[in-house]
Amino acid sequence: MNDSPSKPGSEIKKVALGISGGIAAYKAAEVLRGLQRAGCSVRVAMTKRACEFIQPLTFRALSGTHVIVDDYSPDNPDPIAHITFSQTVDLLIVAPATANIIAKFANGVADDFLTSTYLACTAPVLIAPAMNPTMLGHPATQRNLTQLRQDGVHIVEPDSGEMACGTIGPGRLNDPERIVAAALELLDQRGRVKDLASERLLITTGATREELDPVRFISNRSSGRMGFAVAEAAMSRGAEVSVVAGATTVNAPHGVHVVRALSADEMREAVMKELPKATVFISAAAVADYRPTQRASTKIKKSESSLVLTLERTRDILGEVASARTNGLLVIGFAAETNDVLINAREKLRAKNLDVIVANDVARADAGFDSSENAITIVSRDAQAPLDLPLMSKLGAAHRILDEIVRLRAKSSRQR
Ligand code: CTP
């Protein structure tokens, strides 16, 4: 292994795989094999406790290199292993990541090789937590996971199912294939050309909330994942990104500028304020089309057997942005449909005067709202055929939307 990370676009990616001490440690062998099949060169570090579950010899045989457990050990061939190991790789993965290793990472504890490696790491970090559901749900673990997200660590969320301890619940290590897919996506991002370096993206995401009274509101199932995925993908391609976010159930990607705006009205105001700086507007938010005509100032009491609500239309933020656009602003909308997806999307593209519309079928259980994957169709004003994409991660889908921006920009500069 030479001593610098892989050059962007070069074939072999260098991955450090850390294994901490949980029953799922044996599954790290499948992660290692998956990475190797994808052309990565992998070095392995294990905690002492991980060695109780599976022998370093397994990983030495599979990786063809020394497995580091204790960098103070005389058989360690590298005298400053935690630095070379962490600063010459393109990605550090920890799978499984126990509650203990997560707690140490979150608090900067560096009392063994893997934790020192994490602190010294200059590459992106991906962890796949695995633990008993009670340990996962404990406020301390949740606090540590939140801290790691804020620190920019990527997390492959654990699955729900029957655990080795017999309990059923969330905490099982996600599928090795999913961990490998998430790793490859991050490696792909790192090697990306900065083809959006001259763009400033303004993105809306999440659900709006329209208040009925001080305790109740009308909202929808949008999680904010899609807009945040577009933000993350765009930043990795060199764009400046601002996000106006309604209510979201996932965190914003590390380093993105987020303005919070809960109601459709607040979102419109925030968008109009940010818009003059933008070169591209992407409207991924699920904005309420109607809001209560009146908001009660005190809690509505159940005095009658039925309650009639009167709703009024909100303003269409996307339509307003598109109709007032100047200076080559690209405007991209989403069409969340349950039927006649393509027909409805094309009609929205035309009616709102958009450059691109991203259609998705929200009736599918495996995609769309509140899912980490999406199956989108990209319809552009200038293209005859829609681009119908298979089910993929929202980050993958985000990159395909951004590819469309690059194509449109290249086309307009050829026409100039
Ligand atoms: N949108 C918006 N402001 C609104 C409503 C929608 O900016 N008040 C945007 C959404 O962010 C999305 C696009 O418009 O990019 C289409 O939203 P969608 O809900 O699918 O369509 P609507 O235009 O609201 O039409 P309908 O609900 O009748 O399908």
Residues whose N, C-alpha, C, O or C-beta is under 5 A from the ligand:
A	BS01	CTP	S283 A284 A285 A286 V287 A288 D289 T314 R315 D316 I317 L318 G333 F334 A335 A336
